[in-house]
Amino acid sequence: MHHGTRMTRRGLLRRAAGTAAAAVAAPYVLTSPAMGSSDVAPASERITMGFIGIGNMGGGHLGEVANDGSVQIVAISDVKAHVAREGKRRVEDTYAKTRAAGSYKGVDLYNDFRDLLARPDIDCVLIAVPDQWHATCAILAARAGKDIYCEKPLSLTIREAEQMVEAVRRYGRVLQTGSQQRSEGNFRFACELVRSGYIGELKKVNVGIGEPSGDKFLPEEPIPSGVDWDRWLGPSPWHPYNSERISGDYSGGWRHIRDTSGGMTTDWGAHHYDIAQWGMGMDGFGKGPVEIYPADGKDFLHVTFRYPNGIVMEKDNANGILFQGTEGKVEVNRGYLQTWPESLMKVQLKPSDVHLYESPGHKQDWYNCMQTRQRPICDVEIGASTVTTCHLSNIAFWLNRPIKWDPVKRQILGDDEAARWLDRPKRGPYCWI
């Protein structure tokens, strides 16, 4: 930043929200203090953030962001009143430790996230709600001029993902999808090895993820005090309250119910299919699989995808993602990287090799891109491309037949019944997009 202009970080964000000229604003890179540091930037330099949903993943993000002195959490929205109050206490207790007075009050609570979005003093939002709410929250946030971090999987349906891309582009927002493996060095290096030809011609990718969601019929239970059950369901079909249906437990709960999630196929697929397609160079709109086959016990032992360049991807029991080429293999997961031959582990990439986007950290990349107005490492279109592959896998599984997909026109070909799964109707008062 030029010293003579006195343009603050938040001033730059305000200009970005108001004018198209911000898309070419001079790069200004934020550097966050180390986690737990008491260093706090001046108020004019801090990004102001609102949280939409702070259970499970949102609660983890809340603690991380509260300890980042370059960001100020000013509002929380959650439909569970006790969860919202506890989040407020956590943030204010964290901030109190950095204040000379030893106390802090300044985090406002909202039941309806639209009231949070209406605040002009909020620069960005972090969305960590169940999957059926992702598209609505993100699209309304874009319309309100907020930059967005949205947890994965990006959407509940393929058409919702497309609507999210359209809104983010139309309103000039920065959206980082929470598929944070792209910001980890071992995943990037594995994809660079593959795309630079170190395993020869890529032939096959194996991906280890969980199973799709399904229908569940659960008995009615009393709604706990302070839980806005109707709003929690939101645009998904109405069901009587049941503690399993609202639970964020990975072994059960809403992630395994088709009305609110695509199951582990979308949950872990948003991570591993993302890296698989990054390594193939098949991420982004206009790219992707063209044929999807469910496991049939004969020709296809696993869900199988065929890409237009002939590469086959199988959903099986790989340790994360296994890339297989004509001259070698690379397998990568969190905290794990293995190559065949082993010498590939020591490759020093040449200038002429493929060098992929190197993120400084998933949230830091988002913060930086808020300033530069560039697209982050897991831009909305990347998240939409990945979740499309996840949803196509589920559609083939649920219908138990192969489907053909045109990634350019983004249409299922020759199967009207399958095409109906590209979107779902939204319930009554929550048809906001």
N, C-alpha and C positions, 0 to 999 in steps of 0.2 A: 504494500500500500504506500502511496506517495504521502510523505509527511505533511505536505501543504494542503491536502484535501480534507482531512479530519473525517473521512468516511468511516464510521464504525461498522463492526460486523453486522449488528442489527439494522443499521441504516442501509447496508447493502441488501439485506434480506427484504427490507421494506420496499426498496426500489425494485427488486426482482419480482415481488408480488404485484407491483403496480405497472410495470412497463416491460415491453418486449425487449427493450435495449439491454436489460439485465442478462440476456442470454449470451452476450459477448462481453460481460464485465471482466475487468482485468483479474487474473487469478489471484486469490488470496487464500493461503492455506492455514487452516486452524491447527494448532497443536494442543492436544488435551494434556493436562497434568496427569501424572501417574495415578492409578487407582488408589484411593485412600489419601491422596495428598490434600493438605489443607489450603493449597493455593487456589484462590478464587479470582477470576477475572473481574474487572469492573463491570457494573450492571450494564453499561452501554455496549460491552463487548460480548456478553453472554447470549447464547441462543436461548429463547424461551420455548419451552416444550410443554405440551399437554399429553397425558396418557389416556388412551381409550382401552380399558381392560387391563387389570393388574393381577389376575389370577395366574398361577403357574408360570408360563413364560413371561408374562407381563410383570410379574413380581420380581423375577430375576433381572429383567431389563431395568426396573425401577431402582434397584439397589446399585447397579452399575452406573446409571446416568446420574443418580444423586451424588455419587462420589467423583463426578467429572466437573471440575471447576469452570469449564467453558460453557456449561449448560445450566439453565435454571428451570426446574420443574415448577410450574405455577398452577397446574390444574390436573385433576384426576376424574375420570368418569368410569363408574362401574355400577352394574345393576345389583350388586350385593353390597348393601350399605356397610356391613361390618368389615368387608374386605377394603372398601374405599377408605373408611376411617383408619384402619390399620396402615394402609399405604401412606396416608397423610401423616400419621405419626412417625413412620419410618423416615420419610423425607425430611420432615421438620426437625426431627432429632439429629439427623445427619448434618443438616445445615446449621443447627444451633452450635455444633462443635467448632465451626469455623467463624462464628461471630463473637466479637468481644463481649457482648452482653450475655453470652451463653444461652440464649434462647432465640427462637425464630418461629414466626407464624406467617403464612403466606401461600399455602396450597389450598385452593378452593376445590370443592367436591360437587360433582354433577351426576344425576341419575341419567339424564338424556344427553348423549354426547353432542347433540346439535347445539346445545347451550354453550358447551366448551368451544365448539368451532366458531361460534358467533363472536368470540372475543378477538378484537383486533390486535391485542398485545401478544398473541401466541403465534410464533413463527412456524412451528412444525408440530406434528403429532406422531406418537408411536402407537400403532394399532396392534393389540394382542388379544383379540376376542375369538370366540369359536368361528369356524370357517364360514358359516352361513351369513355372517355379518361383514366379512372382509371387504367385499365389493362395495356395499352401501357406505360403510364408514370411509373408505378411501376415496370414492367418487365425490362424496359430499365434502370431504376435506380438500380435495383438489379445487372444487368450485369455490370454497371459502378462502382460497389462496394460501393454503398450508402445504409445506413440504411434508413428506410422508415416509415413515418406516413401517412397512406392513409385514407382519409375521407370515411365514409360509404355512401351508400352501397358499398361493396368492388368492385363489377364488374357489368357490364351490362348483362352478360350471365353466365350460369353455367360453360361452358368450359373455359371462361376467368378466372374465379375464380380458376379453377384447374391449369391453366397455371401460375397464380400468385404464387400458392403454390409451384409448381415445380421450378420456377425461384428463389424464396426466399431460398428454401432449397439448390438448386444447388450452389448458390453463397454465401451461409452462411450469409445471411442478417437477420437483426431484423426488422420485420414489425409489427407495431401496427395499428390495424384497429380502426377507430374513433368511435366505439360503446362504448362511455365513461361511460355508465351506469354500466358496470362491475366494474368500479373503485369507485362507490358510495356505501357507507356502508349499506344503507337500502335494496338495491337490493341483495347484498351478503348475508345479514342476512336472508332475505326472502327465498333465495335458500337453505341456510344452514338448516333452519327450515324444509323445504320440504324434502330435501335429508337425513336429520337425522331422519325422520319418525314422526315428531311432529304433523302432520295433518293426521297420519295414512297412508294408502296406497293411493298414488296419482292416481286419476281416470281421472281428466279432467282439462284442462287449457283453460282459456278464455283470449283472447288478443284483445285489442282495438287499431286498426290502421286504416289508411285511405284506399282509393280506388286505383286500378291499374291505370296505364297510358293508353292512347289510341291514335289513330291517329288524327292529326289536320292538316287542310289545311288552311294556312294563306296567305293573300295577300302579294305581294312583297312590300318592303319599301326601301328607299335609305339607303345604308350602312353608318353609321356615320364615320366621319373622325377618323383615328387611330384605327379602329377595323379590325382585320384580320379575316374576317368572314369565309373564307375557312378553316383556321386553327382551328377556334373555332369548326366548324362542325367535323373536323378531320375524324376519321374512320366511322362516321355515314353517312347515305345517304345525298346527296346534296339537299338542299332546298333553295329557295331565302330568303334573309334576311327579318326577321320580328322581331320587338322589343319584342313581346311576346315570340318568340322562344328562344331568348337569355336571357330572364329575369330569375333571380333567385328567383323571388317572389313565396312564398309557395302557394299562392292562384291560381297561374297559372304558365306560363313559362315552361322551359325545363323539370322540374320534372314531368310534367303531359303529356309529349309527348313520345310516345313509342320508337321512334328512339333514344332518348337520356336518357331515364330513365324508370324504372319500376313503377313510380308513388309513391304515399304514401305507397303502399305495400312494396316496397323496402326501401323507405326512413325511415319510422317509424318502419317497420318490422325489419330493421337492428338493431334497439334498442330493441323492445319488443319481437320479436321472439328469439332474442339472449338470453335474460334473461329467457324466457320460456324454451328454450332447456337447458340452464345452470341448471335451477331448476329440470328438468327431468333427467339430466345426459345424454342428447342426443345431445351434441355438439361435433363437430369433425368429421373427415372423417370416414366412416364406420357406422355412426349413422345417425338418421334422420327419417322422416316419410316414410311410405311404400305405403300409399294410400292418394290421395288428391281429395276431392270432391268439386265442385263448388256449390254455393247455388242454389237450384232448387225450393224453395218455398214449398216443400213437405217433403221429407225425410231429407233434409239439409237446414235449414233456413240461415246458414252462411257457408262460406268456412270452410271446416272441414278436419283435418289431422288425420290419424290413425298411431300410432307408433307400432313397432314390439312387445313392451311389453304391448300393449292393451290400453295405454293412448290415449285419444282423445284431440285434441286442436282445438278450434273454434276461428275464427276471428269474434269478435262481438263488443259490446260497453263496455267492461270492462274498469275500470279506470286503465289503464296500463296493468298489468298481474294479473289474478286471478287464484291461484292454489287451486283446490278443492280435498280434500282427504276424506277418510272414517270417520275421526274423527275431521276434522276441515278445515279451509280455511285461506289462506293468500293472500291479495291483495296489490300490490306495484306499485308505480309510482314515479316520481320525487317529492321529498318533501312529500311523502305520504306513509304510511304503516298502514294497518289495519289487524287484525287477529280475527278469530272466533275459539275458545273462546278468549276473550280479554287477558287472562292470558299469552298467547303465546308471547305477546309483551315483557314480562319480563323474558323470558327464558334465562338462562345462559348456554351456550353450554358446555357440558362435554368434557373432553379430547377424549372420545371414539366417539363423534359425528363427523359428516362431517364438516371439516373446509376448506373452499374454499380459493383460492388465494386471499390474501389481498393486494390490490394495494395501493401505497402511493399517488396516483393521476395519471391520465391517461398519461399525458406527462412525469411526473417524473418516472413512471414505464418504459416508453420507454427509457428515458435517462439512467436509471439504467441498463436496459438490454443491452444497447449498450456496457456497460462496462463488464458485466458478460457474455455476449453472450448467455444468457438464453432466452427462449421464453417469451414474455410479456403476460399480462393478456388477451389481445384480439389479439393473434397471427394470422398470415395470415390464418392458417387452421381453426381457430374459425370463423373468418370473412367469409371465404369461405363456411363453413358449414351453417352459418346463412343465407347468401345471396342465397344459394341453395334452402332453404326452401321458401324464398320470391319468387324466380323465379318460383318454382314449383306451387305456389299459383297462380301466374299470368298466367302461361301456361294453367292451368285448367280453369281459368276464361275466357281467350281469346278464347279457343276452346269450352268452355261450355260443358265439359264432364269430368268424372273422369279420373285420370291417376294413374298408378302404377309405383313406383320408387324403384329401388334396391340401397340402400345407400352404399352397399359394392362395387358393380361393378360400381356404379354411372351411371346407365342407366335407361331410361324410357322403360318400358316393354310393348311389344305388340302394340305399337302405333307409327308407323313411322312418321306420320304427327306431333305428339307432340314432338318426338325426334328431329325434325329439329329445334325446338326452343331452343335446348341446346346451340346453338351458332348462330351467325349472320355473314354474310360476311362483310368485312371491305372495305371501299371505297378507290379506286385508289391509290393515292400517300401516303396514311397513313397506308398501310399494313406493319407495322414495327415489328409485333410480329407474 
